[in-house]
Amino acid sequence: MKIGINVPNFGPGTDPGMLRSWAQTLEGLGFDLLMVSDHVAITPDVAERYPAPFYEPFTTLSWLAGLTTRIRLGTTVLIAPYRHPLLTARMAANLDELSRGRLVLGVGVGWARQEFAALGIPFERRGRLTDDHLRDIRAAWANTASYGSGRIPVWVGGNSDAGLRRAMRLGDAWHPLRCTLPWLREAAVRLKGAADELDLPVPALAPRIALKLTQAPVTGPQRLAGEGTIDQVMDDLDQLRLLGAETVVLDTYSGDPRQTCRPQEAWQALATVAAHLHSPRTGTEPS
């Protein structure tokens, strides 16, 4: 199982030097995948959790591709309706080629009403627009003479039933975000049942989970996967591997923009996880 990391590409502590340090730290620790998020217009609803400066994902990942050699690069998630699908197809194909096949394109429908309004995109149609955009992106990529012949994995985000079905129809993997293990187990059953019903293959499972290490165990039904002691976190990763997850993305950001000024706290937690991943107790060692 591959392990990825969600990197804050926003907030008061983020600048080019910090992004470089994140990339070099993650590659040095042996993680498999570095992912960033997406917003275009930093409207008040966005700025509350993801304030400026906000580094655009394709630009940022293209730059980081030149600063790294091995780690894969991705979006968690690109808001599909924000860009013309042919622009997304072109930028993704070019980035994948420039990075020598390291791109993972995670996509989602979006949630920020004010941002949709600022961009002149109907919020109520975001699901249908995302479906149409994904079809158009894949159709563009079929023209290998223009877009290259690289095979870019498409992860479809969204914890709703609509997101789950979108992943089956249009994605290579389902990418649910920050959930509990019991919920994910139940959702995996629904995913297989829906795939059987539609006579479609079951997409790969690639969840993004929290990473919040604590000294004392975290208990209770609302505990998110990835919250608790290092033993709890490692057990969560083992359980996700047994559930069939091919990649798990760890997310150290809990919603406080001031965290972006203290990346060393996240790096220490990730170093602890990396040390345990390299131990013989688990099958989740990064490649």
C-alpha positions as a printed NumPy array, in Angstrom:
array([[  0.   ,   0.   ,   0.   ],
       [  1.3  ,   3.456,  -0.966],
       [  1.259,   6.364,   1.481],
       [  0.651,   9.937,   0.346],
       [  0.617,  13.251,   2.185],
       [ -1.676,  16.265,   1.81 ],
       [  0.536,  19.388,   1.809],
       [ -0.922,  22.821,   2.714],
       [ -0.501,  25.049,  -0.356],
       [ -2.16 ,  27.984,   1.404],
       [ -2.085,  29.995,   4.592],
       [  0.104,  32.571,   6.36 ],
       [  3.082,  30.239,   6.766],
       [  3.178,  29.05 ,   3.162],
       [  5.622,  30.44 ,   0.637],
       [  7.902,  28.945,  -2.044],
       [ 10.588,  28.089,   0.486],
       [  8.101,  26.292,   2.71 ],
       [  6.652,  24.337,  -0.202],
       [ 10.172,  23.304,  -1.209],
       [ 10.868,  22.145,   2.341],
       [  7.665,  20.124,   2.418],
       [  8.55 ,  18.371,  -0.837],
       [ 12.119,  17.626,   0.172],
       [ 11.041,  16.414,   3.62 ],
       [  8.416,  14.044,   2.248],
       [ 10.682,  12.634,  -0.431],
       [ 13.444,  12.229,   2.138],
       [ 11.121,  10.337,   4.483],
       [ 10.255,   7.904,   1.687],
       [  6.595,   8.772,   1.16 ],
       [  5.058,   7.897,  -2.185],
       [  2.807,  10.829,  -3.054],
       [  2.547,  14.581,  -2.399],
       [ -0.865,  16.175,  -2.94 ],
       [ -2.197,  19.744,  -2.799],
       [ -5.683,  21.238,  -2.829],
       [ -7.497,  23.681,  -5.107],
       [ -9.216,  27.044,  -4.796],
       [ -9.245,  29.867,  -7.329],
       [-11.152,  32.77 ,  -5.759],
       [-10.407,  33.057,  -2.043],
       [-13.886,  34.201,  -1.052],
       [-14.835,  34.576,   2.639],
       [-16.179,  31.022,   2.909],
       [-12.866,  29.674,   1.568],
       [-10.629,  32.085,   3.498],
       [-12.052,  30.957,   6.834],
       [-10.232,  27.627,   6.507],
       [ -7.879,  28.069,   3.562],
       [ -6.693,  31.7  ,   3.541],
       [ -4.366,  33.427,   1.114],
       [ -1.78 ,  33.106,  -0.138],
       [ -3.184,  30.158,  -2.068],
       [ -0.85 ,  28.523,  -4.576],
       [ -2.631,  27.205,  -7.67 ],
       [ -2.163,  23.419,  -7.841],
       [ -0.947,  22.906, -11.418],
       [  1.564,  25.738, -11.127],
       [  2.748,  24.515,  -7.741],
       [  3.06 ,  20.867,  -8.721],
       [  4.913,  21.75 , -11.929],
       [  7.477,  23.656,  -9.871],
       [  7.75 ,  20.873,  -7.29 ],
       [  8.217,  18.337, -10.082],
       [ 11.51 ,  20.065, -10.892],
       [ 12.602,  19.948,  -7.25 ],
       [ 11.916,  16.235,  -6.734],
       [ 12.854,  13.049,  -8.529],
       [ 10.75 ,  10.177,  -7.224],
       [  7.66 ,  11.216,  -5.282],
       [  4.379,  11.285,  -7.189],
       [  2.369,  14.522,  -7.368],
       [ -1.369,  15.017,  -7.195],
       [ -4.472,  17.051,  -6.383],
       [ -6.789,  16.377,  -3.466],
       [ -8.927,  17.577,  -5.004],
       [ -9.077,  19.72 ,  -8.123],
       [-12.52 ,  21.335,  -8.385],
       [-13.514,  20.161, -11.84 ],
       [-16.099,  22.875, -12.73 ],
       [-13.616,  25.727, -12.089],
       [-11.717,  25.225, -15.361],
       [-12.662,  24.399, -18.925],
       [-12.182,  20.633, -19.328],
       [ -9.829,  21.062, -22.281],
       [ -7.644,  23.362, -20.185],
       [ -7.585,  20.81 , -17.368],
       [ -6.821,  18.022, -19.828],
       [ -3.945,  20.016, -21.345],
       [ -2.399,  21.104, -18.036],
       [ -2.674,  17.63 , -16.545],
       [ -1.177,  15.939, -19.613],
       [  1.692,  18.414, -19.775],
       [  2.43 ,  18.113, -16.056],
       [  2.379,  14.333, -16.274],
       [  4.846,  14.404, -19.166],
       [  7.13 ,  16.988, -17.564],
       [  7.207,  14.989, -14.313],
       [  7.842,  11.706, -16.156],
       [  4.484,  10.136, -15.38 ],
       [  4.145,  11.149, -11.741],
       [  0.71 ,  12.851, -11.767],
       [ -2.412,  11.676,  -9.938],
       [ -5.461,  13.788, -10.798],
       [ -7.9  ,  13.864,  -7.895],
       [-11.126,  15.712,  -8.694],
       [-14.231,  16.819,  -6.825],
       [-17.386,  18.866,  -7.26 ],
       [-16.578,  21.661,  -4.76 ],
       [-18.446,  23.122,  -1.806],
       [-17.798,  26.906,  -1.58 ],
       [-20.949,  28.706,  -2.801],
       [-19.342,  32.158,  -2.765],
       [-16.406,  30.927,  -4.827],
       [-18.727,  29.428,  -7.436],
       [-20.582,  32.753,  -7.593],
       [-17.327,  34.71 ,  -7.983],
       [-16.364,  32.465, -10.915],
       [-19.81 ,  32.692, -12.511],
       [-20.432,  28.952, -12.26 ],
       [-23.847,  27.639, -11.142],
       [-23.367,  25.926,  -7.787],
       [-26.511,  23.804,  -8.213],
       [-25.117,  22.224, -11.4  ],
       [-21.691,  21.341, -10.019],
       [-22.344,  17.577,  -9.977],
       [-23.493,  17.416, -13.579],
       [-20.71 ,  19.767, -14.655],
       [-18.142,  17.526, -12.974],
       [-19.512,  14.47 , -14.791],
       [-19.415,  16.28 , -18.128],
       [-15.912,  17.613, -17.49 ],
       [-14.54 ,  14.183, -16.625],
       [-15.986,  12.721, -19.808],
       [-14.527,  15.561, -21.869],
       [-11.104,  15.224, -20.209],
       [-10.962,  11.515, -20.969],
       [-12.102,  12.144, -24.547],
       [ -9.325,  14.698, -24.98 ],
       [ -6.714,  12.328, -23.587],
       [ -7.773,   9.751, -26.175],
       [ -6.084,  11.999, -28.747],
       [ -2.604,  10.788, -27.907],
       [ -0.992,  12.738, -30.734],
       [ -2.024,  15.965, -29.005],
       [ -2.108,  15.022, -25.33 ],
       [  0.49 ,  12.265, -25.096],
       [  0.026,   8.63 , -24.257],
       [  0.562,   8.804, -20.494],
       [ -2.018,   7.084, -18.328],
       [ -3.04 ,   9.567, -15.636],
       [ -4.949,   8.026, -12.718],
       [ -8.173,   9.88 , -11.924],
       [ -9.338,   9.774,  -8.311],
       [-12.89 ,  10.945,  -7.685],
       [-13.469,  12.57 ,  -4.315],
       [-16.718,  12.877,  -2.408],
       [-18.209,  10.979,   0.523],
       [-21.771,  11.074,  -0.796],
       [-23.509,   8.335,  -2.75 ],
       [-23.233,  10.594,  -5.807],
       [-19.482,  10.79 ,  -5.352],
       [-19.252,   7.04 ,  -4.917],
       [-21.185,   6.396,  -8.115],
       [-19.198,   9.046,  -9.978],
       [-16.018,   7.195,  -9.033],
       [-17.433,   3.963, -10.46 ],
       [-18.508,   5.507, -13.743],
       [-15.735,   7.996, -14.398],
       [-12.776,   7.355, -12.099],
       [ -9.981,   4.922, -11.464],
       [-10.251,   5.25 ,  -7.684],
       [-12.687,   6.491,  -5.064],
       [-11.118,   9.136,  -2.823],
       [-13.263,   9.688,   0.315],
       [-12.05 ,  12.302,   2.778],
       [-11.547,  12.253,   6.57 ],
       [-13.935,   9.525,   7.737],
       [-14.2  ,   6.907,  10.469],
       [-13.19 ,   3.314,   9.839],
       [-16.701,   1.917,  10.511],
       [-18.166,   4.37 ,   8.005],
       [-15.558,   3.436,   5.413],
       [-16.157,  -0.285,   5.899],
       [-19.876,   0.214,   5.317],
       [-19.21 ,   2.476,   2.329],
       [-16.913,  -0.137,   0.781],
       [-19.784,  -2.622,   0.907],
       [-22.08 ,  -0.07 ,  -0.749],
       [-19.439,   0.611,  -3.377],
       [-19.203,  -3.053,  -4.342],
       [-22.973,  -3.453,  -4.297],
       [-23.492,  -0.465,  -6.556],
       [-20.761,  -1.655,  -8.929],
       [-22.393,  -5.072,  -9.16 ],
       [-25.778,  -3.445,  -9.75 ],
       [-24.414,  -1.335, -12.611],
       [-22.192,  -4.157, -13.912],
       [-19.113,  -1.965, -13.526],
       [-15.701,  -2.761, -12.044],
       [-15.155,  -1.678,  -8.451],
       [-12.807,   1.33 ,  -8.457],
       [ -9.687,   1.28 ,  -6.336],
       [ -9.924,   2.671,  -2.81 ],
       [ -7.669,   5.664,  -2.02 ],
       [ -8.942,   7.471,   1.095],
       [ -7.539,  10.647,   2.613],
       [ -7.522,  10.326,   6.385],
       [ -6.553,  12.574,   9.261],
       [ -3.172,  12.334,  10.944],
       [ -3.331,  13.565,  14.513],
       [ -1.002,  11.79 ,  16.917],
       [ -1.864,  11.798,  20.627],
       [ -0.159,  10.465,  23.737],
       [ -3.317,   8.762,  25.045],
       [ -5.61 ,   6.553,  22.967],
       [ -8.615,   8.222,  21.345],
       [-11.837,   6.28 ,  21.808],
       [-15.465,   6.642,  20.845],
       [-17.477,   6.141,  17.658],
       [-16.569,   9.564,  16.244],
       [-12.809,   8.897,  16.176],
       [-11.542,   9.602,  12.689],
       [ -9.191,   7.135,  11.063],
       [ -5.691,   8.445,  11.704],
       [ -6.46 ,  10.026,  15.087],
       [ -4.847,   8.626,  18.23 ],
       [ -1.617,   7.054,  19.34 ],
       [  0.933,   5.852,  16.832],
       [ -0.217,   2.292,  17.503],
       [ -3.8  ,   3.289,  16.686],
       [ -2.704,   5.03 ,  13.496],
       [ -0.636,   2.068,  12.355],
       [ -3.543,  -0.253,  13.079],
       [ -5.808,   2.022,  11.039],
       [ -3.398,   1.74 ,   8.115],
       [ -3.34 ,  -2.041,   8.493],
       [ -7.155,  -2.106,   8.525],
       [ -7.321,   0.066,   5.41 ],
       [ -4.863,  -2.211,   3.637],
       [ -7.023,  -5.221,   4.524],
       [-10.04 ,  -3.29 ,   3.242],
       [ -8.309,  -3.058,  -0.128],
       [ -6.91 ,   0.473,  -0.083],
       [ -4.14 ,   0.814,  -2.668],
       [ -3.099,   4.272,  -1.444],
       [ -3.85 ,   6.188,   1.751],
       [ -3.255,   9.943,   1.957],
       [ -2.438,  11.387,   5.396],
       [ -3.719,  14.881,   6.198],
       [ -2.071,  16.723,   9.107],
       [ -4.101,  19.931,   8.608],
       [ -6.988,  20.228,  11.084],
       [ -8.47 ,  23.53 ,   9.904],
       [ -6.44 ,  26.117,  11.83 ],
       [ -4.485,  28.285,   9.333],
       [ -1.879,  29.014,  12.034],
       [ -0.697,  25.429,  11.584],
       [  0.916,  26.466,   8.306],
       [  3.402,  28.548,  10.36 ],
       [  4.467,  25.457,  12.33 ],
       [  5.182,  22.74 ,   9.739],
       [  7.784,  21.147,  12.015],
       [  4.942,  19.703,  14.121],
       [  3.51 ,  17.965,  11.065],
       [  6.95 ,  16.822,   9.921],
       [  7.658,  15.26 ,  13.312],
       [  4.369,  13.341,  13.203],
       [  5.134,  12.186,   9.672],
       [  8.657,  11.138,  10.664],
       [  7.144,   9.026,  13.448],
       [  4.789,   7.363,  10.968],
       [  7.613,   6.83 ,   8.465],
       [  9.781,   5.152,  11.105],
       [  6.965,   2.714,  11.902],
       [  6.233,   2.117,   8.221],
       [  9.826,   1.036,   7.713],
       [  9.614,  -1.41 ,  10.611],
       [  8.724,  -5.06 ,   9.843],
       [  5.391,  -4.92 ,  11.738],
       [  3.303,  -3.708,   8.789],
       [  2.89 ,  -4.187,   5.069],
       [  2.453,  -0.474,   4.36 ],
       [  6.109,   0.437,   3.833],
       [  6.542,   3.16 ,   1.22 ],
       [  8.31 ,   2.121,  -1.958]])
